[in-house]
C-alpha cells in the first residue's frame, strides 16, 4: 500500500486529514521495520541451522564425556605414582641387599679358596 491509498482509506472512515496524515506517517516510518515473509523465512532457516549446530554440539559433548571417563585425575595419578615409588624403592633395596650378599659371599669363597690352596699346595 502506498501513502495515498492509506490516506484515502482513513479519510473514508471519518478520519480528519491531519489524523490520516499522522497515521500514514507513522505507518511509513515503521513499515520498513516490519518483517516480510522472506525475512521470516530467512530467520526460520537460520534457526534450523542453529538447531542442527546444537545437535552436533550435543553429540560432540557426549563423545567428550565418554572420553573423559577414561582420563585419570591428578589425585589418581599421584596415588599411582606414590605406589609405584614404594614398589621401586623396595625393589632397589632388595637388589642392593642381594648384591651385598653376593659380594660378601664371593669374598668369603675367595678367602676359603685361597686358604685351601695355601694348605694343600
DOKOLPA-22246 format. One record per residue (C-alpha): z, y, x; residue in one letter. Coordinates in Angstrom, 2 decimals. Layout:
% residues N
<rec><c3>Z</c3><c2>Y</c2><c1>X</c1><rest>A</rest></rec>
...
END
This chain:
% residues 121
<rec><c3>0.00</c3><c2>0.00</c2><c1>0.00</c1><rest>X</rest></rec>
<rec><c3>-0.73</c3><c2>3.47</c2><c1>1.21</c1><rest>X</rest></rec>
<rec><c3>1.30</c3><c2>6.64</c2><c1>0.63</c1><rest>X</rest></rec>
<rec><c3>-0.93</c3><c2>7.97</c2><c1>-2.16</c1><rest>X</rest></rec>
<rec><c3>-0.60</c3><c2>4.75</c2><c1>-4.19</c1><rest>X</rest></rec>
<rec><c3>3.18</c3><c2>4.79</c2><c1>-3.77</c1><rest>X</rest></rec>
<rec><c3>3.38</c3><c2>8.46</c2><c1>-4.82</c1><rest>X</rest></rec>
<rec><c3>1.27</c3><c2>7.91</c2><c1>-7.92</c1><rest>X</rest></rec>
<rec><c3>3.26</c3><c2>4.82</c2><c1>-8.98</c1><rest>X</rest></rec>
<rec><c3>6.58</c3><c2>6.63</c2><c1>-8.55</c1><rest>X</rest></rec>
<rec><c3>5.35</c3><c2>9.69</c2><c1>-10.44</c1><rest>X</rest></rec>
<rec><c3>4.07</c3><c2>7.43</c2><c1>-13.23</c1><rest>X</rest></rec>
<rec><c3>7.62</c3><c2>6.15</c2><c1>-13.80</c1><rest>X</rest></rec>
<rec><c3>9.03</c3><c2>9.68</c2><c1>-14.14</c1><rest>X</rest></rec>
<rec><c3>9.95</c3><c2>10.39</c2><c1>-10.53</c1><rest>X</rest></rec>
<rec><c3>9.57</c3><c2>14.04</c2><c1>-9.63</c1><rest>X</rest></rec>
<rec><c3>7.07</c3><c2>14.92</c2><c1>-6.92</c1><rest>X</rest></rec>
<rec><c3>9.91</c3><c2>15.63</c2><c1>-4.47</c1><rest>X</rest></rec>
<rec><c3>11.65</c3><c2>12.34</c2><c1>-5.25</c1><rest>X</rest></rec>
<rec><c3>8.40</c3><c2>10.40</c2><c1>-4.93</c1><rest>X</rest></rec>
<rec><c3>7.62</c3><c2>12.11</c2><c1>-1.59</c1><rest>X</rest></rec>
<rec><c3>11.13</c3><c2>11.34</c2><c1>-0.28</c1><rest>X</rest></rec>
<rec><c3>10.92</c3><c2>7.68</c2><c1>-1.26</c1><rest>X</rest></rec>
<rec><c3>7.41</c3><c2>7.44</c2><c1>0.19</c1><rest>X</rest></rec>
<rec><c3>8.54</c3><c2>8.99</c2><c1>3.48</c1><rest>X</rest></rec>
<rec><c3>11.46</c3><c2>6.57</c2><c1>3.69</c1><rest>X</rest></rec>
<rec><c3>9.17</c3><c2>3.65</c2><c1>2.91</c1><rest>X</rest></rec>
<rec><c3>6.59</c3><c2>4.73</c2><c1>5.53</c1><rest>X</rest></rec>
<rec><c3>9.31</c3><c2>5.34</c2><c1>8.12</c1><rest>X</rest></rec>
<rec><c3>10.83</c3><c2>1.88</c2><c1>7.69</c1><rest>X</rest></rec>
<rec><c3>7.66</c3><c2>-0.01</c2><c1>6.81</c1><rest>X</rest></rec>
<rec><c3>6.83</c3><c2>-0.60</c2><c1>10.48</c1><rest>X</rest></rec>
<rec><c3>10.20</c3><c2>-2.26</c2><c1>10.93</c1><rest>X</rest></rec>
<rec><c3>9.63</c3><c2>-4.83</c2><c1>8.20</c1><rest>X</rest></rec>
<rec><c3>8.74</c3><c2>-8.34</c2><c1>9.29</c1><rest>X</rest></rec>
<rec><c3>5.35</c3><c2>-9.67</c2><c1>8.35</c1><rest>X</rest></rec>
<rec><c3>4.51</c3><c2>-13.30</c2><c1>7.65</c1><rest>X</rest></rec>
<rec><c3>3.10</c3><c2>-13.56</c2><c1>11.15</c1><rest>X</rest></rec>
<rec><c3>6.35</c3><c2>-12.17</c2><c1>12.56</c1><rest>X</rest></rec>
<rec><c3>8.38</c3><c2>-14.73</c2><c1>10.61</c1><rest>X</rest></rec>
<rec><c3>6.02</c3><c2>-17.50</c2><c1>11.71</c1><rest>X</rest></rec>
<rec><c3>6.40</c3><c2>-16.45</c2><c1>15.36</c1><rest>X</rest></rec>
<rec><c3>10.19</c3><c2>-16.41</c2><c1>15.02</c1><rest>X</rest></rec>
<rec><c3>10.13</c3><c2>-19.88</c2><c1>13.46</c1><rest>X</rest></rec>
<rec><c3>8.03</c3><c2>-21.15</c2><c1>16.36</c1><rest>X</rest></rec>
<rec><c3>10.49</c3><c2>-19.58</c2><c1>18.80</c1><rest>X</rest></rec>
<rec><c3>13.41</c3><c2>-21.26</c2><c1>17.03</c1><rest>X</rest></rec>
<rec><c3>11.56</c3><c2>-24.57</c2><c1>17.09</c1><rest>X</rest></rec>
<rec><c3>11.08</c3><c2>-24.26</c2><c1>20.85</c1><rest>X</rest></rec>
<rec><c3>14.74</c3><c2>-23.28</c2><c1>21.29</c1><rest>X</rest></rec>
<rec><c3>15.84</c3><c2>-26.33</c2><c1>19.29</c1><rest>X</rest></rec>
<rec><c3>13.67</c3><c2>-28.55</c2><c1>21.49</c1><rest>X</rest></rec>
<rec><c3>15.14</c3><c2>-26.92</c2><c1>24.60</c1><rest>X</rest></rec>
<rec><c3>18.67</c3><c2>-27.54</c2><c1>23.31</c1><rest>X</rest></rec>
<rec><c3>17.78</c3><c2>-31.16</c2><c1>22.56</c1><rest>X</rest></rec>
<rec><c3>16.53</c3><c2>-31.58</c2><c1>26.13</c1><rest>X</rest></rec>
<rec><c3>19.66</c3><c2>-29.88</c2><c1>27.47</c1><rest>X</rest></rec>
<rec><c3>21.88</c3><c2>-32.21</c2><c1>25.42</c1><rest>X</rest></rec>
<rec><c3>20.08</c3><c2>-35.22</c2><c1>26.85</c1><rest>X</rest></rec>
<rec><c3>20.44</c3><c2>-33.80</c2><c1>30.36</c1><rest>X</rest></rec>
<rec><c3>24.16</c3><c2>-33.23</c2><c1>29.81</c1><rest>X</rest></rec>
<rec><c3>24.58</c3><c2>-36.80</c2><c1>28.57</c1><rest>X</rest></rec>
<rec><c3>22.88</c3><c2>-38.10</c2><c1>31.71</c1><rest>X</rest></rec>
<rec><c3>25.09</c3><c2>-35.88</c2><c1>33.88</c1><rest>X</rest></rec>
<rec><c3>28.15</c3><c2>-37.12</c2><c1>32.03</c1><rest>X</rest></rec>
<rec><c3>27.12</c3><c2>-40.72</c2><c1>32.74</c1><rest>X</rest></rec>
<rec><c3>26.59</c3><c2>-39.87</c2><c1>36.41</c1><rest>X</rest></rec>
<rec><c3>29.99</c3><c2>-38.19</c2><c1>36.67</c1><rest>X</rest></rec>
<rec><c3>31.69</c3><c2>-41.42</c2><c1>35.61</c1><rest>X</rest></rec>
<rec><c3>30.82</c3><c2>-42.92</c2><c1>38.98</c1><rest>X</rest></rec>
<rec><c3>31.95</c3><c2>-39.97</c2><c1>41.10</c1><rest>X</rest></rec>
<rec><c3>35.37</c3><c2>-40.02</c2><c1>42.72</c1><rest>X</rest></rec>
<rec><c3>37.84</c3><c2>-37.17</c2><c1>42.53</c1><rest>X</rest></rec>
<rec><c3>39.42</c3><c2>-35.57</c2><c1>45.59</c1><rest>X</rest></rec>
<rec><c3>42.70</c3><c2>-37.34</c2><c1>44.83</c1><rest>X</rest></rec>
<rec><c3>40.97</c3><c2>-40.73</c2><c1>44.61</c1><rest>X</rest></rec>
<rec><c3>39.17</c3><c2>-40.10</c2><c1>47.91</c1><rest>X</rest></rec>
<rec><c3>42.44</c3><c2>-39.01</c2><c1>49.55</c1><rest>X</rest></rec>
<rec><c3>44.21</c3><c2>-42.15</c2><c1>48.33</c1><rest>X</rest></rec>
<rec><c3>41.36</c3><c2>-44.34</c2><c1>49.60</c1><rest>X</rest></rec>
<rec><c3>41.35</c3><c2>-42.51</c2><c1>52.92</c1><rest>X</rest></rec>
<rec><c3>45.11</c3><c2>-42.93</c2><c1>53.29</c1><rest>X</rest></rec>
<rec><c3>44.98</c3><c2>-46.65</c2><c1>52.52</c1><rest>X</rest></rec>
<rec><c3>42.10</c3><c2>-47.14</c2><c1>54.98</c1><rest>X</rest></rec>
<rec><c3>44.05</c3><c2>-45.22</c2><c1>57.64</c1><rest>X</rest></rec>
<rec><c3>47.02</c3><c2>-47.56</c2><c1>57.16</c1><rest>X</rest></rec>
<rec><c3>44.74</c3><c2>-50.61</c2><c1>57.50</c1><rest>X</rest></rec>
<rec><c3>43.08</c3><c2>-49.18</c2><c1>60.62</c1><rest>X</rest></rec>
<rec><c3>46.44</c3><c2>-48.32</c2><c1>62.19</c1><rest>X</rest></rec>
<rec><c3>47.81</c3><c2>-51.81</c2><c1>61.57</c1><rest>X</rest></rec>
<rec><c3>44.62</c3><c2>-53.42</c2><c1>62.93</c1><rest>X</rest></rec>
<rec><c3>44.71</c3><c2>-51.29</c2><c1>66.08</c1><rest>X</rest></rec>
<rec><c3>48.41</c3><c2>-52.05</c2><c1>66.58</c1><rest>X</rest></rec>
<rec><c3>47.76</c3><c2>-55.78</c2><c1>66.21</c1><rest>X</rest></rec>
<rec><c3>44.82</c3><c2>-55.57</c2><c1>68.62</c1><rest>X</rest></rec>
<rec><c3>47.00</c3><c2>-53.76</c2><c1>71.19</c1><rest>X</rest></rec>
<rec><c3>49.70</c3><c2>-56.40</c2><c1>70.82</c1><rest>X</rest></rec>
<rec><c3>47.15</c3><c2>-59.22</c2><c1>71.23</c1><rest>X</rest></rec>
<rec><c3>45.63</c3><c2>-57.53</c2><c1>74.29</c1><rest>X</rest></rec>
<rec><c3>49.02</c3><c2>-57.05</c2><c1>75.96</c1><rest>X</rest></rec>
<rec><c3>49.93</c3><c2>-60.66</c2><c1>75.18</c1><rest>X</rest></rec>
<rec><c3>46.68</c3><c2>-61.92</c2><c1>76.74</c1><rest>X</rest></rec>
<rec><c3>47.12</c3><c2>-59.73</c2><c1>79.83</c1><rest>X</rest></rec>
<rec><c3>50.73</c3><c2>-60.83</c2><c1>80.31</c1><rest>X</rest></rec>
<rec><c3>49.68</c3><c2>-64.44</c2><c1>79.73</c1><rest>X</rest></rec>
<rec><c3>46.86</c3><c2>-64.10</c2><c1>82.27</c1><rest>X</rest></rec>
<rec><c3>49.24</c3><c2>-62.61</c2><c1>84.85</c1><rest>X</rest></rec>
<rec><c3>51.72</c3><c2>-65.45</c2><c1>84.33</c1><rest>X</rest></rec>
<rec><c3>48.96</c3><c2>-68.09</c2><c1>84.55</c1><rest>X</rest></rec>
<rec><c3>47.58</c3><c2>-66.36</c2><c1>87.65</c1><rest>X</rest></rec>
<rec><c3>51.06</c3><c2>-66.41</c2><c1>89.21</c1><rest>X</rest></rec>
<rec><c3>51.54</c3><c2>-70.08</c2><c1>88.34</c1><rest>X</rest></rec>
<rec><c3>48.16</c3><c2>-70.98</c2><c1>89.83</c1><rest>X</rest></rec>
<rec><c3>49.00</c3><c2>-69.06</c2><c1>92.99</c1><rest>X</rest></rec>
<rec><c3>52.38</c3><c2>-70.80</c2><c1>93.22</c1><rest>X</rest></rec>
<rec><c3>50.90</c3><c2>-74.24</c2><c1>92.63</c1><rest>X</rest></rec>
<rec><c3>48.22</c3><c2>-73.62</c2><c1>95.26</c1><rest>X</rest></rec>
<rec><c3>50.87</c3><c2>-72.48</c2><c1>97.75</c1><rest>X</rest></rec>
<rec><c3>52.96</c3><c2>-75.61</c2><c1>97.30</c1><rest>X</rest></rec>
<rec><c3>50.09</c3><c2>-78.08</c2><c1>97.22</c1><rest>X</rest></rec>
<rec><c3>47.59</c3><c2>-76.55</c2><c1>99.51</c1><rest>X</rest></rec>
END
